[in-house]
Amino acid sequence: MTGWPEGYGRIVMDETDSTNAEAARRAPELAGPTWIMALKQTAARGRRGRAWVSPAGSFAATLVMRPTEPPETVALRSFVAALALYDAFVAQTGRPDPFALKWPNDVLLNGGKVAGILLESIGAGTGVQHLAIGVGVNLAQAPGADEVEPGAIRPMALAAGTGARVTPDEMLDQLATAYAAWETRFVTYGFAPIREAWLARAARLGQVITARTAAEETTGTFETVDNSGALVLNTPKGRRAIPAAEIFF
């Protein structure tokens, strides 16, 4: 078993509505960064307020912390969390080859979505009083194709994709340890080494992809991620830096 990282709290619940919502309720009373895991979520949600389908045996947890950086720096922890997930999966399976990181905050297994990350700020005002980093992983089984949006990347389960049978408790141990290591690098050295490591594991780097926002759709070659975490596409009209979008392959 992986040792629990020093300085991080751990709360495990049988059931809650959403681990991010639970984090928001508990944040004011927590003394330090704390992982909150629930074996069942009754109202899980993903990005942009969408419902998050969480089959039985799935992993659902939120790390809640009190960051000190400006909001634009705090947001870069989505890359920190993605790298931690990648490392946890490699530790559990012994195989790096089937995993890749999809901008801005998904992990792919054999081209299917095995995990997603949801960052939410907690508290009023211009700064970020608390940050909730929600993580959902399809461990034992994945949602059906009819349970995700049309055009979305197909869901994939860790068990089906790798043969690894991992419990939520085991996932929490691995993820918390990996996250603590990447968090230390981020706080100590900034985004540069995080960005470099993320790009080394990026899905579709150098290939043509499409970025969609509510206002427009941009297709181009995935060139890099810039120092602000924005996606950079090389398009027929020149280079475009896109801070937020949905990505389609």
C-alpha atoms as a printed R data frame, in Angstrom:
    type eleno elety resid chain resno       x      y       z
1   ATOM     1    CA   MET     A     1   0.000  0.000   0.000
2   ATOM     2    CA   THR     A     2   1.172  3.495  -0.808
3   ATOM     3    CA   GLY     A     3   1.949  5.628   2.226
4   ATOM     4    CA   TRP     A     4  -0.359  8.543   2.839
5   ATOM     5    CA   PRO     A     5   1.290 11.925   2.103
6   ATOM     6    CA   GLU     A     6   2.252 14.002   5.104
7   ATOM     7    CA   GLY     A     7   0.154 17.114   5.701
8   ATOM     8    CA   TYR     A     8  -2.933 15.910   3.799
9   ATOM     9    CA   GLY     A     9  -6.198 15.018   5.511
10  ATOM    10    CA   ARG     A    10  -8.447 12.139   4.476
11  ATOM    11    CA   ILE     A    11 -12.235 11.817   4.771
12  ATOM    12    CA   VAL     A    12 -14.078  8.787   3.367
13  ATOM    13    CA   MET     A    13 -17.870  8.758   3.166
14  ATOM    14    CA   ASP     A    14 -20.331  6.082   2.149
15  ATOM    15    CA   GLU     A    15 -22.486  8.550   0.221
16  ATOM    16    CA   THR     A    16 -22.836 12.253  -0.607
17  ATOM    17    CA   ASP     A    17 -24.476 14.345  -3.285
18  ATOM    18    CA   SER     A    18 -21.174 15.435  -4.843
19  ATOM    19    CA   THR     A    19 -17.669 15.396  -3.419
20  ATOM    20    CA   ASN     A    20 -17.114 18.943  -4.706
21  ATOM    21    CA   ALA     A    21 -20.283 20.084  -2.950
22  ATOM    22    CA   GLU     A    22 -19.156 18.262   0.192
23  ATOM    23    CA   ALA     A    23 -15.795 20.045  -0.096
24  ATOM    24    CA   ALA     A    24 -17.548 23.422  -0.276
25  ATOM    25    CA   ARG     A    25 -19.514 22.666   2.875
26  ATOM    26    CA   ARG     A    26 -16.525 21.429   4.846
27  ATOM    27    CA   ALA     A    27 -13.830 23.803   3.569
28  ATOM    28    CA   PRO     A    28 -14.112 26.440   6.325
29  ATOM    29    CA   GLU     A    29 -13.508 23.862   9.060
30  ATOM    30    CA   LEU     A    30 -10.531 22.052   7.494
31  ATOM    31    CA   ALA     A    31  -7.094 22.739   8.927
32  ATOM    32    CA   GLY     A    32  -5.170 21.854   5.771
33  ATOM    33    CA   PRO     A    33  -5.445 20.223   2.326
34  ATOM    34    CA   THR     A    34  -7.871 17.317   2.578
35  ATOM    35    CA   TRP     A    35  -9.064 14.565   0.280
36  ATOM    36    CA   ILE     A    36 -12.799 13.803   0.518
37  ATOM    37    CA   MET     A    37 -13.887 10.530  -1.096
38  ATOM    38    CA   ALA     A    38 -17.403  9.121  -1.416
39  ATOM    39    CA   LEU     A    39 -18.206  5.548  -2.384
40  ATOM    40    CA   LYS     A    40 -21.440  6.816  -3.938
41  ATOM    41    CA   GLN     A    41 -22.504 10.190  -5.358
42  ATOM    42    CA   THR     A    42 -26.189 10.987  -5.844
43  ATOM    43    CA   ALA     A    43 -25.775 14.257  -7.775
44  ATOM    44    CA   ALA     A    44 -22.320 14.150  -9.327
45  ATOM    45    CA   ARG     A    45 -21.487 16.818 -11.877
46  ATOM    46    CA   GLY     A    46 -18.871 17.450 -14.510
47  ATOM    47    CA   ARG     A    47 -17.645 20.520 -16.353
48  ATOM    48    CA   ARG     A    48 -20.098 23.265 -17.333
49  ATOM    49    CA   GLY     A    49 -22.689 21.925 -14.889
50  ATOM    50    CA   ARG     A    50 -23.239 18.668 -16.743
51  ATOM    51    CA   ALA     A    51 -24.272 15.536 -14.907
52  ATOM    52    CA   TRP     A    52 -21.409 13.117 -14.264
53  ATOM    53    CA   VAL     A    53 -22.364  9.449 -14.603
54  ATOM    54    CA   SER     A    54 -20.647  7.411 -11.895
55  ATOM    55    CA   PRO     A    55 -21.243  3.646 -12.175
56  ATOM    56    CA   ALA     A    56 -20.937  1.400  -9.138
57  ATOM    57    CA   GLY     A    57 -17.346  0.867  -8.102
58  ATOM    58    CA   SER     A    58 -16.174  4.169  -9.579
59  ATOM    59    CA   PHE     A    59 -13.775  6.540  -7.860
60  ATOM    60    CA   ALA     A    60 -15.048  9.950  -6.779
61  ATOM    61    CA   ALA     A    61 -12.965 12.275  -4.632
62  ATOM    62    CA   THR     A    62 -12.159 15.946  -4.182
63  ATOM    63    CA   LEU     A    63  -9.031 17.574  -2.870
64  ATOM    64    CA   VAL     A    64  -9.876 20.819  -1.113
65  ATOM    65    CA   MET     A    65  -7.084 23.259  -0.310
66  ATOM    66    CA   ARG     A    66  -6.446 26.885   0.512
67  ATOM    67    CA   PRO     A    67  -4.224 28.236  -2.290
68  ATOM    68    CA   THR     A    68  -2.257 31.463  -1.998
69  ATOM    69    CA   GLU     A    69  -1.565 32.257  -5.647
70  ATOM    70    CA   PRO     A    70  -3.552 34.491  -8.036
71  ATOM    71    CA   PRO     A    71  -6.597 32.803  -9.652
72  ATOM    72    CA   GLU     A    72  -4.847 32.305 -13.010
73  ATOM    73    CA   THR     A    73  -2.059 30.377 -11.266
74  ATOM    74    CA   VAL     A    74  -4.458 28.391  -9.093
75  ATOM    75    CA   ALA     A    75  -6.244 27.195 -12.250
76  ATOM    76    CA   LEU     A    76  -3.055 25.524 -13.489
77  ATOM    77    CA   ARG     A    77  -3.571 22.819 -10.884
78  ATOM    78    CA   SER     A    78  -5.752 21.022 -13.420
79  ATOM    79    CA   PHE     A    79  -2.457 20.045 -15.085
80  ATOM    80    CA   VAL     A    80  -1.001 19.016 -11.714
81  ATOM    81    CA   ALA     A    81  -3.996 16.766 -11.081
82  ATOM    82    CA   ALA     A    82  -3.795 15.254 -14.577
83  ATOM    83    CA   LEU     A    83  -0.152 14.327 -14.082
84  ATOM    84    CA   ALA     A    84  -0.974 12.801 -10.701
85  ATOM    85    CA   LEU     A    85  -3.722 10.682 -12.254
86  ATOM    86    CA   TYR     A    86  -1.363  9.537 -14.997
87  ATOM    87    CA   ASP     A    87   1.241  8.483 -12.428
88  ATOM    88    CA   ALA     A    88  -1.371  6.714 -10.307
89  ATOM    89    CA   PHE     A    89  -2.584  4.728 -13.317
90  ATOM    90    CA   VAL     A    90   0.948  3.744 -14.307
91  ATOM    91    CA   ALA     A    91   1.652  2.640 -10.724
92  ATOM    92    CA   GLN     A    92  -1.514  0.532 -10.679
93  ATOM    93    CA   THR     A    93  -1.041 -1.072 -14.099
94  ATOM    94    CA   GLY     A    94   2.709 -1.002 -14.718
95  ATOM    95    CA   ARG     A    95   1.973  0.357 -18.204
96  ATOM    96    CA   PRO     A    96   2.407  3.954 -19.360
97  ATOM    97    CA   ASP     A    97   1.686  3.284 -23.040
98  ATOM    98    CA   PRO     A    98  -2.160  3.181 -23.044
99  ATOM    99    CA   PHE     A    99  -2.592  6.470 -21.141
100 ATOM   100    CA   ALA     A   100  -2.596 10.037 -22.481
101 ATOM   101    CA   LEU     A   101  -3.676 13.457 -21.216
102 ATOM   102    CA   LYS     A   102  -6.393 15.324 -23.097
103 ATOM   103    CA   TRP     A   103  -6.491 19.099 -22.763
104 ATOM   104    CA   PRO     A   104  -7.796 20.618 -20.628
105 ATOM   105    CA   ASN     A   105  -8.546 18.017 -17.946
106 ATOM   106    CA   ASP     A   106  -9.235 14.433 -19.004
107 ATOM   107    CA   VAL     A   107  -7.175 11.251 -18.948
108 ATOM   108    CA   LEU     A   108  -7.507  8.807 -21.836
109 ATOM   109    CA   LEU     A   109  -7.015  5.040 -21.828
110 ATOM   110    CA   ASN     A   110  -6.674  3.399 -25.245
111 ATOM   111    CA   GLY     A   111  -8.302  6.531 -26.657
112 ATOM   112    CA   GLY     A   112 -11.328  6.399 -24.332
113 ATOM   113    CA   LYS     A   113 -12.028  8.662 -21.353
114 ATOM   114    CA   VAL     A   114 -11.112  6.916 -18.117
115 ATOM   115    CA   ALA     A   115 -10.988  9.978 -15.838
116 ATOM   116    CA   GLY     A   116 -12.072 13.596 -15.607
117 ATOM   117    CA   ILE     A   117 -11.073 16.542 -13.440
118 ATOM   118    CA   LEU     A   118 -13.266 19.429 -12.263
119 ATOM   119    CA   LEU     A   119 -11.774 22.522 -10.604
120 ATOM   120    CA   GLU     A   120 -14.077 24.838  -8.667
121 ATOM   121    CA   SER     A   121 -13.240 27.847  -6.521
122 ATOM   122    CA   ILE     A   122 -14.982 28.179  -3.172
123 ATOM   123    CA   GLY     A   123 -15.730 31.466  -1.471
124 ATOM   124    CA   ALA     A   124 -16.672 35.029  -2.353
125 ATOM   125    CA   GLY     A   125 -14.405 37.841  -3.516
126 ATOM   126    CA   THR     A   126 -11.857 38.179  -6.278
127 ATOM   127    CA   GLY     A   127  -9.338 35.689  -4.898
128 ATOM   128    CA   VAL     A   128  -9.704 31.947  -4.422
129 ATOM   129    CA   GLN     A   129 -10.373 31.240  -0.745
130 ATOM   130    CA   HIS     A   130 -10.501 27.489  -1.293
131 ATOM   131    CA   LEU     A   131  -9.976 25.309  -4.332
132 ATOM   132    CA   ALA     A   132 -11.826 22.049  -4.929
133 ATOM   133    CA   ILE     A   133 -10.179 19.594  -7.346
134 ATOM   134    CA   GLY     A   134 -12.758 16.952  -8.156
135 ATOM   135    CA   VAL     A   135 -11.613 13.676  -9.718
136 ATOM   136    CA   GLY     A   136 -13.787 10.967 -11.212
137 ATOM   137    CA   VAL     A   137 -12.402  7.652 -12.471
138 ATOM   138    CA   ASN     A   138 -14.151  4.751 -14.180
139 ATOM   139    CA   LEU     A   139 -12.547  1.910 -12.242
140 ATOM   140    CA   ALA     A   140 -14.716 -1.197 -12.526
141 ATOM   141    CA   GLN     A   141 -17.038 -0.125 -15.333
142 ATOM   142    CA   ALA     A   142 -17.726  2.804 -17.636
143 ATOM   143    CA   PRO     A   143 -20.959  4.622 -18.477
144 ATOM   144    CA   GLY     A   144 -22.710  3.426 -21.616
145 ATOM   145    CA   ALA     A   145 -22.434  5.364 -24.863
146 ATOM   146    CA   ASP     A   146 -26.054  6.474 -24.400
147 ATOM   147    CA   GLU     A   147 -25.153  8.109 -21.059
148 ATOM   148    CA   VAL     A   148 -22.704 10.655 -22.484
149 ATOM   149    CA   GLU     A   149 -23.169 13.561 -24.882
150 ATOM   150    CA   PRO     A   150 -23.327 12.855 -28.627
151 ATOM   151    CA   GLY     A   151 -19.863 13.269 -30.104
152 ATOM   152    CA   ALA     A   152 -18.133 12.861 -26.755
153 ATOM   153    CA   ILE     A   153 -15.137 10.568 -26.443
154 ATOM   154    CA   ARG     A   154 -16.295  7.090 -25.502
155 ATOM   155    CA   PRO     A   155 -15.990  6.207 -21.814
156 ATOM   156    CA   MET     A   156 -13.444  3.558 -20.829
157 ATOM   157    CA   ALA     A   157 -13.011  1.635 -17.578
158 ATOM   158    CA   LEU     A   158  -9.618  0.905 -16.050
159 ATOM   159    CA   ALA     A   159 -10.538 -2.754 -15.527
160 ATOM   160    CA   ALA     A   160 -11.631 -3.330 -19.121
161 ATOM   161    CA   GLY     A   161  -8.753 -1.364 -20.626
162 ATOM   162    CA   THR     A   162  -5.909 -2.797 -18.582
163 ATOM   163    CA   GLY     A   163  -7.202 -5.762 -16.583
164 ATOM   164    CA   ALA     A   164  -6.280 -3.959 -13.342
165 ATOM   165    CA   ARG     A   165  -8.813 -4.325 -10.541
166 ATOM   166    CA   VAL     A   166  -8.405 -1.270  -8.340
167 ATOM   167    CA   THR     A   167 -10.591 -0.328  -5.385
168 ATOM   168    CA   PRO     A   168 -11.523  3.287  -4.621
169 ATOM   169    CA   ASP     A   169  -9.373  3.159  -1.460
170 ATOM   170    CA   GLU     A   170  -6.365  1.976  -3.453
171 ATOM   171    CA   MET     A   171  -6.967  4.680  -6.036
172 ATOM   172    CA   LEU     A   172  -7.125  7.333  -3.330
173 ATOM   173    CA   ASP     A   173  -3.823  6.204  -1.815
174 ATOM   174    CA   GLN     A   174  -2.021  6.264  -5.165
175 ATOM   175    CA   LEU     A   175  -3.552  9.521  -6.330
176 ATOM   176    CA   ALA     A   176  -2.939 11.395  -3.091
177 ATOM   177    CA   THR     A   177   0.717 10.354  -3.056
178 ATOM   178    CA   ALA     A   178   1.249 11.267  -6.699
179 ATOM   179    CA   TYR     A   179  -0.575 14.574  -6.323
180 ATOM   180    CA   ALA     A   180   1.511 15.596  -3.310
181 ATOM   181    CA   ALA     A   181   4.708 15.043  -5.295
182 ATOM   182    CA   TRP     A   182   3.538 17.112  -8.289
183 ATOM   183    CA   GLU     A   183   2.111 19.821  -6.010
184 ATOM   184    CA   THR     A   184   5.535 20.207  -4.393
185 ATOM   185    CA   ARG     A   185   7.131 20.648  -7.823
186 ATOM   186    CA   PHE     A   186   4.489 23.160  -8.835
187 ATOM   187    CA   VAL     A   187   4.859 25.267  -5.692
188 ATOM   188    CA   THR     A   188   8.660 25.058  -5.771
189 ATOM   189    CA   TYR     A   189   9.445 25.497  -9.472
190 ATOM   190    CA   GLY     A   190   6.297 26.965 -11.013
191 ATOM   191    CA   PHE     A   191   4.367 25.860 -14.070
192 ATOM   192    CA   ALA     A   192   7.317 25.288 -16.435
193 ATOM   193    CA   PRO     A   193   8.186 21.708 -15.358
194 ATOM   194    CA   ILE     A   194   4.483 20.854 -15.043
195 ATOM   195    CA   ARG     A   195   3.864 22.094 -18.584
196 ATOM   196    CA   GLU     A   196   6.841 20.129 -19.947
197 ATOM   197    CA   ALA     A   197   5.753 16.920 -18.239
198 ATOM   198    CA   TRP     A   198   2.149 17.349 -19.349
199 ATOM   199    CA   LEU     A   199   3.144 17.912 -22.999
200 ATOM   200    CA   ALA     A   200   5.242 14.733 -22.902
201 ATOM   201    CA   ARG     A   201   2.039 12.817 -22.127
202 ATOM   202    CA   ALA     A   202  -0.373 14.844 -24.272
203 ATOM   203    CA   ALA     A   203  -2.946 13.230 -26.560
204 ATOM   204    CA   ARG     A   204  -2.911 14.298 -30.232
205 ATOM   205    CA   LEU     A   205   0.054 16.672 -29.939
206 ATOM   206    CA   GLY     A   206   1.102 17.607 -33.474
207 ATOM   207    CA   GLN     A   207  -2.210 16.421 -34.915
208 ATOM   208    CA   VAL     A   208  -5.270 18.267 -36.189
209 ATOM   209    CA   ILE     A   209  -7.981 18.769 -33.576
210 ATOM   210    CA   THR     A   210 -11.046 20.981 -33.131
211 ATOM   211    CA   ALA     A   211 -11.690 23.371 -30.250
212 ATOM   212    CA   ARG     A   212 -15.280 24.457 -29.674
213 ATOM   213    CA   THR     A   213 -16.549 27.284 -27.507
214 ATOM   214    CA   ALA     A   214 -20.046 28.714 -27.242
215 ATOM   215    CA   ALA     A   215 -19.065 31.357 -29.788
216 ATOM   216    CA   GLU     A   216 -16.895 29.574 -32.346
217 ATOM   217    CA   GLU     A   217 -15.166 26.452 -33.594
218 ATOM   218    CA   THR     A   218 -11.454 26.402 -34.423
219 ATOM   219    CA   THR     A   219  -9.630 23.574 -36.198
220 ATOM   220    CA   GLY     A   220  -5.865 23.401 -36.407
221 ATOM   221    CA   THR     A   221  -2.741 21.490 -35.503
222 ATOM   222    CA   PHE     A   222  -2.224 21.068 -31.773
223 ATOM   223    CA   GLU     A   223   1.118 22.849 -31.430
224 ATOM   224    CA   THR     A   224   1.570 23.252 -27.674
225 ATOM   225    CA   VAL     A   225   0.171 24.542 -24.399
226 ATOM   226    CA   ASP     A   226   1.464 28.015 -23.551
227 ATOM   227    CA   ASN     A   227   2.715 29.394 -20.238
228 ATOM   228    CA   SER     A   228  -0.839 30.311 -19.197
229 ATOM   229    CA   GLY     A   229  -2.151 26.803 -19.868
230 ATOM   230    CA   ALA     A   230  -3.962 27.861 -23.056
231 ATOM   231    CA   LEU     A   231  -4.209 25.492 -25.999
232 ATOM   232    CA   VAL     A   232  -2.209 26.707 -29.015
233 ATOM   233    CA   LEU     A   233  -3.457 25.690 -32.453
234 ATOM   234    CA   ASN     A   234  -1.725 26.366 -35.752
235 ATOM   235    CA   THR     A   235  -4.597 27.251 -38.091
236 ATOM   236    CA   PRO     A   236  -4.783 28.462 -41.716
237 ATOM   237    CA   LYS     A   237  -5.277 31.958 -40.245
238 ATOM   238    CA   GLY     A   238  -2.231 31.702 -37.976
239 ATOM   239    CA   ARG     A   239  -1.517 30.599 -34.414
240 ATOM   240    CA   ARG     A   240  -4.422 30.777 -31.979
241 ATOM   241    CA   ALA     A   241  -4.173 30.566 -28.198
242 ATOM   242    CA   ILE     A   242  -7.440 29.263 -26.753
243 ATOM   243    CA   PRO     A   243  -7.852 29.577 -22.952
244 ATOM   244    CA   ALA     A   244 -10.985 27.423 -22.625
245 ATOM   245    CA   ALA     A   245 -12.839 25.097 -24.997
246 ATOM   246    CA   GLU     A   246 -14.147 21.602 -25.585
247 ATOM   247    CA   ILE     A   247 -11.768 19.511 -27.687
248 ATOM   248    CA   PHE     A   248 -12.819 17.057 -30.382
249 ATOM   249    CA   PHE     A   249 -10.611 14.646 -32.309
